[in-house]
Amino acid sequence: MDIESFKADLTNTGYQEVLEKTYAPNQFIETHKHPFRARAVITAGEMTISWGGTVSREYRVGDIFEIEAGDEHSEQYGPTGATYLVGRKFPA
Protein backbone atom coordinates (compact mmCIF):
# COMPACT_ATOMS: atom_id res chain seq x y z
CA MET A 1 0.00 0.00 0.00
CA ASP A 2 1.40 3.41 -0.91
CA ILE A 3 1.43 6.25 1.62
CA GLU A 4 -1.24 8.36 -0.09
CA SER A 5 -3.61 5.38 -0.23
CA PHE A 6 -2.90 4.65 3.44
CA LYS A 7 -3.67 8.29 4.39
CA ALA A 8 -6.89 8.21 2.37
CA ASP A 9 -7.93 4.94 4.02
CA LEU A 10 -7.35 6.43 7.48
CA THR A 11 -9.44 9.49 6.67
CA ASN A 12 -12.20 7.40 5.07
CA THR A 13 -12.42 5.12 8.13
CA GLY A 14 -12.77 7.92 10.69
CA TYR A 15 -9.27 8.55 11.97
CA GLN A 16 -9.27 12.18 13.17
CA GLU A 17 -5.49 12.75 13.22
CA VAL A 18 -2.79 11.59 10.83
CA LEU A 19 0.79 12.18 11.99
CA GLU A 20 4.32 11.16 11.12
CA LYS A 21 6.31 10.00 14.14
CA THR A 22 10.08 9.43 14.26
CA TYR A 23 11.99 7.71 17.05
CA ALA A 24 15.70 7.55 17.84
CA PRO A 25 17.86 4.45 17.41
CA ASN A 26 17.33 1.89 20.20
CA GLN A 27 14.80 4.13 21.97
CA PHE A 28 12.59 2.28 24.44
CA ILE A 29 9.19 3.51 25.61
CA GLU A 30 7.97 1.93 28.84
CA THR A 31 4.57 0.28 29.17
CA HIS A 32 1.82 2.81 28.54
CA LYS A 33 -1.60 3.16 26.92
CA HIS A 34 -3.34 5.69 24.69
CA PRO A 35 -6.86 7.18 24.82
CA PHE A 36 -7.17 6.55 21.05
CA ARG A 37 -7.04 3.68 18.57
CA ALA A 38 -3.89 3.78 16.43
CA ARG A 39 -3.27 2.38 12.96
CA ALA A 40 0.18 2.91 11.45
CA VAL A 41 2.51 1.92 8.64
CA ILE A 42 6.27 1.74 9.12
CA THR A 43 8.04 3.97 6.56
CA ALA A 44 11.64 3.63 7.81
CA GLY A 45 13.54 1.46 10.30
CA GLU A 46 11.96 -1.13 12.56
CA MET A 47 10.27 -1.50 15.91
CA THR A 48 8.93 -4.11 18.29
CA ILE A 49 5.68 -3.73 20.21
CA SER A 50 5.08 -5.82 23.33
CA TRP A 51 1.69 -6.31 24.95
CA GLY A 52 1.40 -7.39 28.55
CA GLY A 53 5.12 -8.11 28.71
CA THR A 54 4.63 -11.48 27.02
CA VAL A 55 3.43 -11.01 23.43
CA SER A 56 5.85 -9.18 21.11
CA ARG A 57 5.81 -8.50 17.41
CA GLU A 58 8.45 -6.90 15.20
CA TYR A 59 7.47 -4.46 12.44
CA ARG A 60 9.55 -3.39 9.43
CA VAL A 61 9.08 -1.03 6.49
CA GLY A 62 5.68 -1.57 4.90
CA ASP A 63 4.20 -3.39 7.89
CA ILE A 64 0.96 -2.06 9.37
CA PHE A 65 0.16 -2.25 13.06
CA GLU A 66 -2.91 -1.43 15.12
CA ILE A 67 -3.28 -0.73 18.82
CA GLU A 68 -6.68 -0.42 20.44
CA ALA A 69 -7.44 2.45 22.82
CA GLY A 70 -6.46 1.43 26.34
CA ASP A 71 -4.20 -1.49 25.33
CA GLU A 72 -1.09 -1.47 27.52
CA HIS A 73 2.07 -1.91 25.48
CA SER A 74 5.76 -0.98 25.28
CA GLU A 75 7.78 0.02 22.23
CA GLN A 76 11.38 -0.81 21.32
CA TYR A 77 12.88 0.90 18.29
CA GLY A 78 15.58 -0.69 16.14
CA PRO A 79 19.26 0.20 15.67
CA THR A 80 18.39 2.85 13.07
CA GLY A 81 15.27 4.08 14.86
CA ALA A 82 11.92 4.13 13.11
CA THR A 83 9.47 6.41 11.37
CA TYR A 84 5.82 5.66 10.85
CA LEU A 85 2.66 7.32 9.62
CA VAL A 86 -0.09 6.91 12.19
CA GLY A 87 -3.79 7.61 12.33
CA ARG A 88 -5.48 8.25 15.66
CA LYS A 89 -9.18 7.55 16.21
CA PHE A 90 -10.65 8.91 19.41
CA PRO A 91 -13.72 7.31 21.00
CA ALA A 92 -17.00 9.17 20.59
PDB file as gemmi writes it, atoms N, CA and C in Angstrom:
CRYST1    1.000    1.000    1.000  90.00  90.00  90.00 P 1                      
ATOM      1  N   MET A   1       0.854  -1.176   0.000  1.00  0.00           N  
ATOM      2  CA  MET A   1       0.000   0.000   0.000  1.00  0.00           C  
ATOM      3  C   MET A   1       0.902   1.243   0.000  1.00  0.00           C  
ATOM      4  N   ASP A   2       0.610   2.188  -0.898  1.00  0.00           N  
ATOM      5  CA  ASP A   2       1.400   3.413  -0.911  1.00  0.00           C  
ATOM      6  C   ASP A   2       0.896   4.377   0.169  1.00  0.00           C  
ATOM      7  N   ILE A   3       1.720   5.337   0.506  1.00  0.00           N  
ATOM      8  CA  ILE A   3       1.433   6.250   1.620  1.00  0.00           C  
ATOM      9  C   ILE A   3       0.160   7.061   1.382  1.00  0.00           C  
ATOM     10  N   GLU A   4      -0.029   7.561   0.185  1.00  0.00           N  
ATOM     11  CA  GLU A   4      -1.238   8.361  -0.090  1.00  0.00           C  
ATOM     12  C   GLU A   4      -2.496   7.519   0.050  1.00  0.00           C  
ATOM     13  N   SER A   5      -2.458   6.277  -0.392  1.00  0.00           N  
ATOM     14  CA  SER A   5      -3.613   5.384  -0.226  1.00  0.00           C  
ATOM     15  C   SER A   5      -3.856   5.087   1.252  1.00  0.00           C  
ATOM     16  N   PHE A   6      -2.770   4.910   2.007  1.00  0.00           N  
ATOM     17  CA  PHE A   6      -2.896   4.653   3.443  1.00  0.00           C  
ATOM     18  C   PHE A   6      -3.543   5.859   4.141  1.00  0.00           C  
ATOM     19  N   LYS A   7      -3.084   7.070   3.810  1.00  0.00           N  
ATOM     20  CA  LYS A   7      -3.672   8.287   4.394  1.00  0.00           C  
ATOM     21  C   LYS A   7      -5.158   8.389   4.055  1.00  0.00           C  
ATOM     22  N   ALA A   8      -5.492   8.141   2.795  1.00  0.00           N  
ATOM     23  CA  ALA A   8      -6.893   8.210   2.371  1.00  0.00           C  
ATOM     24  C   ALA A   8      -7.735   7.188   3.113  1.00  0.00           C  
ATOM     25  N   ASP A   9      -7.205   5.983   3.294  1.00  0.00           N  
ATOM     26  CA  ASP A   9      -7.927   4.942   4.021  1.00  0.00           C  
ATOM     27  C   ASP A   9      -8.176   5.358   5.471  1.00  0.00           C  
ATOM     28  N   LEU A  10      -7.169   5.962   6.095  1.00  0.00           N  
ATOM     29  CA  LEU A  10      -7.351   6.428   7.475  1.00  0.00           C  
ATOM     30  C   LEU A  10      -8.471   7.460   7.556  1.00  0.00           C  
ATOM     31  N   THR A  11      -8.425   8.438   6.676  1.00  0.00           N  
ATOM     32  CA  THR A  11      -9.441   9.494   6.668  1.00  0.00           C  
ATOM     33  C   THR A  11     -10.825   8.908   6.405  1.00  0.00           C  
ATOM     34  N   ASN A  12     -10.910   7.994   5.447  1.00  0.00           N  
ATOM     35  CA  ASN A  12     -12.204   7.399   5.075  1.00  0.00           C  
ATOM     36  C   ASN A  12     -12.771   6.483   6.146  1.00  0.00           C  
ATOM     37  N   THR A  13     -11.941   6.009   7.069  1.00  0.00           N  
ATOM     38  CA  THR A  13     -12.421   5.120   8.128  1.00  0.00           C  
ATOM     39  C   THR A  13     -12.505   5.819   9.482  1.00  0.00           C  
ATOM     40  N   GLY A  14     -12.469   7.161   9.478  1.00  0.00           N  
ATOM     41  CA  GLY A  14     -12.774   7.918  10.686  1.00  0.00           C  
ATOM     42  C   GLY A  14     -11.628   8.281  11.597  1.00  0.00           C  
ATOM     43  N   TYR A  15     -10.398   8.136  11.140  1.00  0.00           N  
ATOM     44  CA  TYR A  15      -9.270   8.554  11.972  1.00  0.00           C  
ATOM     45  C   TYR A  15      -9.172  10.074  11.922  1.00  0.00           C  
ATOM     46  N   GLN A  16      -9.212  10.720  13.100  1.00  0.00           N  
ATOM     47  CA  GLN A  16      -9.270  12.176  13.171  1.00  0.00           C  
ATOM     48  C   GLN A  16      -7.917  12.852  13.005  1.00  0.00           C  
ATOM     49  N   GLU A  17      -6.836  12.180  13.347  1.00  0.00           N  
ATOM     50  CA  GLU A  17      -5.490  12.745  13.222  1.00  0.00           C  
ATOM     51  C   GLU A  17      -4.635  11.794  12.401  1.00  0.00           C  
ATOM     52  N   VAL A  18      -3.785  12.363  11.563  1.00  0.00           N  
ATOM     53  CA  VAL A  18      -2.787  11.586  10.830  1.00  0.00           C  
ATOM     54  C   VAL A  18      -1.455  12.298  11.028  1.00  0.00           C  
ATOM     55  N   LEU A  19      -0.497  11.591  11.625  1.00  0.00           N  
ATOM     56  CA  LEU A  19       0.790  12.178  11.987  1.00  0.00           C  
ATOM     57  C   LEU A  19       1.941  11.299  11.520  1.00  0.00           C  
ATOM     58  N   GLU A  20       3.099  11.932  11.327  1.00  0.00           N  
ATOM     59  CA  GLU A  20       4.320  11.163  11.116  1.00  0.00           C  
ATOM     60  C   GLU A  20       5.126  11.225  12.401  1.00  0.00           C  
ATOM     61  N   LYS A  21       5.545  10.084  12.897  1.00  0.00           N  
ATOM     62  CA  LYS A  21       6.314  10.001  14.143  1.00  0.00           C  
ATOM     63  C   LYS A  21       7.675   9.377  13.844  1.00  0.00           C  
ATOM     64  N   THR A  22       8.729   9.948  14.434  1.00  0.00           N  
ATOM     65  CA  THR A  22      10.081   9.428  14.259  1.00  0.00           C  
ATOM     66  C   THR A  22      10.702   9.210  15.630  1.00  0.00           C  
ATOM     67  N   TYR A  23      11.364   8.067  15.775  1.00  0.00           N  
ATOM     68  CA  TYR A  23      11.988   7.709  17.046  1.00  0.00           C  
ATOM     69  C   TYR A  23      13.469   7.409  16.846  1.00  0.00           C  
ATOM     70  N   ALA A  24      14.248   7.694  17.870  1.00  0.00           N  
ATOM     71  CA  ALA A  24      15.701   7.546  17.839  1.00  0.00           C  
ATOM     72  C   ALA A  24      16.124   6.071  17.845  1.00  0.00           C  
ATOM     73  N   PRO A  25      17.343   5.806  17.368  1.00  0.00           N  
ATOM     74  CA  PRO A  25      17.865   4.446  17.415  1.00  0.00           C  
ATOM     75  C   PRO A  25      17.834   3.875  18.836  1.00  0.00           C  
ATOM     76  N   ASN A  26      17.375   2.652  18.938  1.00  0.00           N  
ATOM     77  CA  ASN A  26      17.329   1.893  20.199  1.00  0.00           C  
ATOM     78  C   ASN A  26      16.492   2.536  21.303  1.00  0.00           C  
ATOM     79  N   GLN A  27      15.659   3.505  20.959  1.00  0.00           N  
ATOM     80  CA  GLN A  27      14.797   4.134  21.969  1.00  0.00           C  
ATOM     81  C   GLN A  27      13.798   3.110  22.491  1.00  0.00           C  
ATOM     82  N   PHE A  28      13.554   3.169  23.798  1.00  0.00           N  
ATOM     83  CA  PHE A  28      12.587   2.279  24.439  1.00  0.00           C  
ATOM     84  C   PHE A  28      11.546   3.138  25.130  1.00  0.00           C  
ATOM     85  N   ILE A  29      10.282   2.812  24.933  1.00  0.00           N  
ATOM     86  CA  ILE A  29       9.191   3.508  25.608  1.00  0.00           C  
ATOM     87  C   ILE A  29       8.510   2.502  26.528  1.00  0.00           C  
ATOM     88  N   GLU A  30       8.542   2.808  27.808  1.00  0.00           N  
ATOM     89  CA  GLU A  30       7.971   1.932  28.843  1.00  0.00           C  
ATOM     90  C   GLU A  30       6.494   1.635  28.585  1.00  0.00           C  
ATOM     91  N   THR A  31       5.971   0.668  29.292  1.00  0.00           N  
ATOM     92  CA  THR A  31       4.566   0.284  29.174  1.00  0.00           C  
ATOM     93  C   THR A  31       3.670   1.497  29.410  1.00  0.00           C  
ATOM     94  N   HIS A  32       2.740   1.678  28.493  1.00  0.00           N  
ATOM     95  CA  HIS A  32       1.815   2.808  28.545  1.00  0.00           C  
ATOM     96  C   HIS A  32       0.560   2.449  27.751  1.00  0.00           C  
ATOM     97  N   LYS A  33      -0.400   3.350  27.734  1.00  0.00           N  
ATOM     98  CA  LYS A  33      -1.602   3.157  26.922  1.00  0.00           C  
ATOM     99  C   LYS A  33      -2.033   4.514  26.370  1.00  0.00           C  
ATOM    100  N   HIS A  34      -2.870   4.472  25.339  1.00  0.00           N  
ATOM    101  CA  HIS A  34      -3.342   5.686  24.689  1.00  0.00           C  
ATOM    102  C   HIS A  34      -4.863   5.778  24.800  1.00  0.00           C  
ATOM    103  N   PRO A  35      -5.398   7.015  24.790  1.00  0.00           N  
ATOM    104  CA  PRO A  35      -6.856   7.183  24.818  1.00  0.00           C  
ATOM    105  C   PRO A  35      -7.467   7.115  23.414  1.00  0.00           C  
ATOM    106  N   PHE A  36      -6.713   6.618  22.438  1.00  0.00           N  
ATOM    107  CA  PHE A  36      -7.165   6.549  21.052  1.00  0.00           C  
ATOM    108  C   PHE A  36      -6.744   5.220  20.440  1.00  0.00           C  
ATOM    109  N   ARG A  37      -7.426   4.840  19.364  1.00  0.00           N  
ATOM    110  CA  ARG A  37      -7.040   3.679  18.568  1.00  0.00           C  
ATOM    111  C   ARG A  37      -6.001   4.164  17.570  1.00  0.00           C  
ATOM    112  N   ALA A  38      -4.939   3.395  17.364  1.00  0.00           N  
ATOM    113  CA  ALA A  38      -3.886   3.783  16.430  1.00  0.00           C  
ATOM    114  C   ALA A  38      -3.759   2.739  15.326  1.00  0.00           C  
ATOM    115  N   ARG A  39      -3.560   3.237  14.115  1.00  0.00           N  
ATOM    116  CA  ARG A  39      -3.267   2.378  12.963  1.00  0.00           C  
ATOM    117  C   ARG A  39      -2.117   3.038  12.232  1.00  0.00           C  
ATOM    118  N   ALA A  40      -1.031   2.296  11.994  1.00  0.00           N  
ATOM    119  CA  ALA A  40       0.177   2.910  11.454  1.00  0.00           C  
ATOM    120  C   ALA A  40       0.864   2.004  10.451  1.00  0.00           C  
ATOM    121  N   VAL A  41       1.661   2.643   9.582  1.00  0.00           N  
ATOM    122  CA  VAL A  41       2.506   1.915   8.640  1.00  0.00           C  
ATOM    123  C   VAL A  41       3.939   2.381   8.847  1.00  0.00           C  
ATOM    124  N   ILE A  42       4.854   1.428   8.935  1.00  0.00           N  
ATOM    125  CA  ILE A  42       6.273   1.743   9.116  1.00  0.00           C  
ATOM    126  C   ILE A  42       6.830   2.233   7.775  1.00  0.00           C  
ATOM    127  N   THR A  43       7.472   3.414   7.790  1.00  0.00           N  
ATOM    128  CA  THR A  43       8.035   3.971   6.557  1.00  0.00           C  
ATOM    129  C   THR A  43       9.566   3.947   6.558  1.00  0.00           C  
ATOM    130  N   ALA A  44      10.181   3.748   7.715  1.00  0.00           N  
ATOM    131  CA  ALA A  44      11.645   3.629   7.811  1.00  0.00           C  
ATOM    132  C   ALA A  44      11.995   2.916   9.105  1.00  0.00           C  
ATOM    133  N   GLY A  45      13.063   2.130   9.090  1.00  0.00           N  
ATOM    134  CA  GLY A  45      13.543   1.456  10.300  1.00  0.00           C  
ATOM    135  C   GLY A  45      12.687   0.277  10.705  1.00  0.00           C  
ATOM    136  N   GLU A  46      12.712   0.000  12.012  1.00  0.00           N  
ATOM    137  CA  GLU A  46      11.956  -1.127  12.559  1.00  0.00           C  
ATOM    138  C   GLU A  46      11.648  -0.884  14.024  1.00  0.00           C  
ATOM    139  N   MET A  47      10.646  -1.606  14.503  1.00  0.00           N  
ATOM    140  CA  MET A  47      10.268  -1.502  15.913  1.00  0.00           C  
ATOM    141  C   MET A  47       9.636  -2.802  16.367  1.00  0.00           C  
ATOM    142  N   THR A  48       9.604  -2.978  17.684  1.00  0.00           N  
ATOM    143  CA  THR A  48       8.931  -4.113  18.292  1.00  0.00           C  
ATOM    144  C   THR A  48       7.930  -3.568  19.300  1.00  0.00           C  
ATOM    145  N   ILE A  49       6.716  -4.082  19.244  1.00  0.00           N  
ATOM    146  CA  ILE A  49       5.684  -3.726  20.214  1.00  0.00           C  
ATOM    147  C   ILE A  49       5.428  -4.952  21.066  1.00  0.00           C  
ATOM    148  N   SER A  50       5.372  -4.735  22.397  1.00  0.00           N  
ATOM    149  CA  SER A  50       5.078  -5.823  23.335  1.00  0.00           C  
ATOM    150  C   SER A  50       3.813  -5.485  24.108  1.00  0.00           C  
ATOM    151  N   TRP A  51       2.924  -6.460  24.197  1.00  0.00           N  
ATOM    152  CA  TRP A  51       1.686  -6.307  24.946  1.00  0.00           C  
ATOM    153  C   TRP A  51       1.750  -7.190  26.175  1.00  0.00           C  
ATOM    154  N   GLY A  52       1.449  -6.615  27.319  1.00  0.00           N  
ATOM    155  CA  GLY A  52       1.401  -7.389  28.554  1.00  0.00           C  
ATOM    156  C   GLY A  52       2.722  -8.021  28.950  1.00  0.00           C  
ATOM    157  N   GLY A  53       3.815  -7.579  28.355  1.00  0.00           N  
ATOM    158  CA  GLY A  53       5.120  -8.108  28.709  1.00  0.00           C  
ATOM    159  C   GLY A  53       5.398  -9.507  28.184  1.00  0.00           C  
ATOM    160  N   THR A  54       4.423 -10.110  27.479  1.00  0.00           N  
ATOM    161  CA  THR A  54       4.627 -11.480  27.020  1.00  0.00           C  
ATOM    162  C   THR A  54       4.497 -11.654  25.513  1.00  0.00           C  
ATOM    163  N   VAL A  55       3.650 -10.881  24.870  1.00  0.00           N  
ATOM    164  CA  VAL A  55       3.427 -11.006  23.429  1.00  0.00           C  
ATOM    165  C   VAL A  55       4.143  -9.866  22.725  1.00  0.00           C  
ATOM    166  N   SER A  56       5.085 -10.196  21.839  1.00  0.00           N  
ATOM    167  CA  SER A  56       5.845  -9.184  21.106  1.00  0.00           C  
ATOM    168  C   SER A  56       5.746  -9.454  19.616  1.00  0.00           C  
ATOM    169  N   ARG A  57       5.778  -8.362  18.860  1.00  0.00           N  
ATOM    170  CA  ARG A  57       5.807  -8.501  17.406  1.00  0.00           C  
ATOM    171  C   ARG A  57       6.705  -7.426  16.824  1.00  0.00           C  
ATOM    172  N   GLU A  58       7.532  -7.825  15.866  1.00  0.00           N  
ATOM    173  CA  GLU A  58       8.452  -6.900  15.201  1.00  0.00           C  
ATOM    174  C   GLU A  58       7.808  -6.384  13.915  1.00  0.00           C  
ATOM    175  N   TYR A  59       8.011  -5.099  13.638  1.00  0.00           N  
ATOM    176  CA  TYR A  59       7.466  -4.464  12.438  1.00  0.00           C  
ATOM    177  C   TYR A  59       8.584  -3.796  11.665  1.00  0.00           C  
ATOM    178  N   ARG A  60       8.542  -3.964  10.332  1.00  0.00           N  
ATOM    179  CA  ARG A  60       9.548  -3.393   9.429  1.00  0.00           C  
ATOM    180  C   ARG A  60       8.851  -2.538   8.365  1.00  0.00           C  
ATOM    181  N   VAL A  61       9.627  -1.905   7.528  1.00  0.00           N  
ATOM    182  CA  VAL A  61       9.085  -1.028   6.489  1.00  0.00           C  
ATOM    183  C   VAL A  61       7.973  -1.734   5.709  1.00  0.00           C  
ATOM    184  N   GLY A  62       6.841  -1.041   5.609  1.00  0.00           N  
ATOM    185  CA  GLY A  62       5.682  -1.568   4.896  1.00  0.00           C  
ATOM    186  C   GLY A  62       4.690  -2.303   5.763  1.00  0.00           C  
ATOM    187  N   ASP A  63       5.109  -2.691   6.977  1.00  0.00           N  
ATOM    188  CA  ASP A  63       4.195  -3.389   7.891  1.00  0.00           C  
ATOM    189  C   ASP A  63       3.223  -2.395   8.513  1.00  0.00           C  
ATOM    190  N   ILE A  64       2.010  -2.859   8.729  1.00  0.00           N  
ATOM    191  CA  ILE A  64       0.961  -2.061   9.370  1.00  0.00           C  
ATOM    192  C   ILE A  64       0.682  -2.658  10.736  1.00  0.00           C  
ATOM    193  N   PHE A  65       0.548  -1.771  11.734  1.00  0.00           N  
ATOM    194  CA  PHE A  65       0.157  -2.251  13.061  1.00  0.00           C  
ATOM    195  C   PHE A  65      -1.015  -1.450  13.582  1.00  0.00           C  
ATOM    196  N   GLU A  66      -1.764  -2.075  14.485  1.00  0.00           N  
ATOM    197  CA  GLU A  66      -2.909  -1.429  15.121  1.00  0.00           C  
ATOM    198  C   GLU A  66      -2.850  -1.664  16.621  1.00  0.00           C  
ATOM    199  N   ILE A  67      -3.210  -0.644  17.356  1.00  0.00           N  
ATOM    200  CA  ILE A  67      -3.278  -0.734  18.820  1.00  0.00           C  
ATOM    201  C   ILE A  67      -4.617  -0.138  19.235  1.00  0.00           C  
ATOM    202  N   GLU A  68      -5.379  -0.900  19.970  1.00  0.00           N  
ATOM    203  CA  GLU A  68      -6.678  -0.423  20.443  1.00  0.00           C  
ATOM    204  C   GLU A  68      -6.506   0.582  21.580  1.00  0.00           C  
ATOM    205  N   ALA A  69      -7.436   1.501  21.702  1.00  0.00           N  
ATOM    206  CA  ALA A  69      -7.437   2.449  22.818  1.00  0.00           C  
ATOM    207  C   ALA A  69      -7.412   1.666  24.127  1.00  0.00           C  
ATOM    208  N   GLY A  70      -6.539   2.055  25.029  1.00  0.00           N  
ATOM    209  CA  GLY A  70      -6.462   1.427  26.340  1.00  0.00           C  
ATOM    210  C   GLY A  70      -5.580   0.191  26.417  1.00  0.00           C  
ATOM    211  N   ASP A  71      -5.081  -0.325  25.287  1.00  0.00           N  
ATOM    212  CA  ASP A  71      -4.198  -1.494  25.326  1.00  0.00           C  
ATOM    213  C   ASP A  71      -2.826  -1.099  25.869  1.00  0.00           C  
ATOM    214  N   GLU A  72      -2.412  -1.746  26.945  1.00  0.00           N  
ATOM    215  CA  GLU A  72      -1.087  -1.470  27.516  1.00  0.00           C  
ATOM    216  C   GLU A  72      -0.028  -2.151  26.658  1.00  0.00           C  
ATOM    217  N   HIS A  73       1.012  -1.396  26.340  1.00  0.00           N  
ATOM    218  CA  HIS A  73       2.073  -1.910  25.485  1.00  0.00           C  
ATOM    219  C   HIS A  73       3.356  -1.122  25.713  1.00  0.00           C  
ATOM    220  N   SER A  74       4.477  -1.688  25.283  1.00  0.00           N  
ATOM    221  CA  SER A  74       5.757  -0.980  25.285  1.00  0.00           C  
ATOM    222  C   SER A  74       6.285  -1.009  23.858  1.00  0.00           C  
ATOM    223  N   GLU A  75       7.235  -0.110  23.581  1.00  0.00           N  
ATOM    224  CA  GLU A  75       7.776   0.020  22.232  1.00  0.00           C  
ATOM    225  C   GLU A  75       9.294   0.038  22.291  1.00  0.00           C  
ATOM    226  N   GLN A  76       9.920  -0.777  21.444  1.00  0.00           N  
ATOM    227  CA  GLN A  76      11.379  -0.813  21.323  1.00  0.00           C  
ATOM    228  C   GLN A  76      11.716  -0.531  19.868  1.00  0.00           C  
ATOM    229  N   TYR A  77      12.511   0.519  19.645  1.00  0.00           N  
ATOM    230  CA  TYR A  77      12.882   0.902  18.289  1.00  0.00           C  
ATOM    231  C   TYR A  77      14.217   0.289  17.918  1.00  0.00           C  
ATOM    232  N   GLY A  78      14.407   0.011  16.634  1.00  0.00           N  
ATOM    233  CA  GLY A  78      15.576  -0.693  16.141  1.00  0.00           C  
ATOM    234  C   GLY A  78      16.845   0.146  16.122  1.00  0.00           C  
ATOM    235  N   PRO A  79      17.947  -0.457  15.648  1.00  0.00           N  
ATOM    236  CA  PRO A  79      19.256   0.199  15.669  1.00  0.00           C  
ATOM    237  C   PRO A  79      19.352   1.446  14.797  1.00  0.00           C  
ATOM    238  N   THR A  80      18.415   1.623  13.861  1.00  0.00           N  
ATOM    239  CA  THR A  80      18.394   2.850  13.066  1.00  0.00           C  
ATOM    240  C   THR A  80      17.186   3.716  13.413  1.00  0.00           C  
ATOM    241  N   GLY A  81      16.488   3.365  14.493  1.00  0.00           N  
ATOM    242  CA  GLY A  81      15.272   4.081  14.864  1.00  0.00           C  
ATOM    243  C   GLY A  81      14.113   3.635  13.995  1.00  0.00           C  
ATOM    244  N   ALA A  82      13.082   4.457  13.942  1.00  0.00           N  
ATOM    245  CA  ALA A  82      11.922   4.129  13.114  1.00  0.00           C  
ATOM    246  C   ALA A  82      11.104   5.387  12.858  1.00  0.00           C  
ATOM    247  N   THR A  83      10.438   5.381  11.717  1.00  0.00           N  
ATOM    248  CA  THR A  83       9.469   6.415  11.373  1.00  0.00           C  
ATOM    249  C   THR A  83       8.212   5.698  10.916  1.00  0.00           C  
ATOM    250  N   TYR A  84       7.070   6.226  11.339  1.00  0.00           N  
ATOM    251  CA  TYR A  84       5.820   5.663  10.854  1.00  0.00           C  
ATOM    252  C   TYR A  84       4.769   6.741  10.699  1.00  0.00           C  
ATOM    253  N   LEU A  85       3.815   6.462   9.821  1.00  0.00           N  
ATOM    254  CA  LEU A  85       2.660   7.318   9.617  1.00  0.00           C  
ATOM    255  C   LEU A  85       1.531   6.685  10.412  1.00  0.00           C  
ATOM    256  N   VAL A  86       0.923   7.469  11.296  1.00  0.00           N  
ATOM    257  CA  VAL A  86      -0.087   6.905  12.189  1.00  0.00           C  
ATOM    258  C   VAL A  86      -1.365   7.727  12.158  1.00  0.00           C  
ATOM    259  N   GLY A  87      -2.478   6.990  12.171  1.00  0.00           N  
ATOM    260  CA  GLY A  87      -3.788   7.607  12.332  1.00  0.00           C  
ATOM    261  C   GLY A  87      -4.255   7.358  13.751  1.00  0.00           C  
ATOM    262  N   ARG A  88      -4.922   8.373  14.302  1.00  0.00           N  
ATOM    263  CA  ARG A  88      -5.479   8.246  15.658  1.00  0.00           C  
ATOM    264  C   ARG A  88      -6.989   8.440  15.588  1.00  0.00           C  
ATOM    265  N   LYS A  89      -7.713   7.475  16.163  1.00  0.00           N  
ATOM    266  CA  LYS A  89      -9.178   7.545  16.206  1.00  0.00           C  
ATOM    267  C   LYS A  89      -9.596   7.602  17.662  1.00  0.00           C  
ATOM    268  N   PHE A  90     -10.226   8.704  18.030  1.00  0.00           N  
ATOM    269  CA  PHE A  90     -10.647   8.912  19.414  1.00  0.00           C  
ATOM    270  C   PHE A  90     -12.073   8.414  19.598  1.00  0.00           C  
ATOM    271  N   PRO A  91     -12.362   7.784  20.746  1.00  0.00           N  
ATOM    272  CA  PRO A  91     -13.722   7.310  21.002  1.00  0.00           C  
ATOM    273  C   PRO A  91     -14.721   8.461  21.009  1.00  0.00           C  
ATOM    274  N   ALA A  92     -15.929   8.135  20.610  1.00  0.00           N  
ATOM    275  CA  ALA A  92     -17.004   9.165  20.592  1.00  0.00           C  
ATOM    276  C   ALA A  92     -17.421   9.540  21.987  1.00  0.00           C  
TER     277      ALA A  92                                                      
END                                                                             
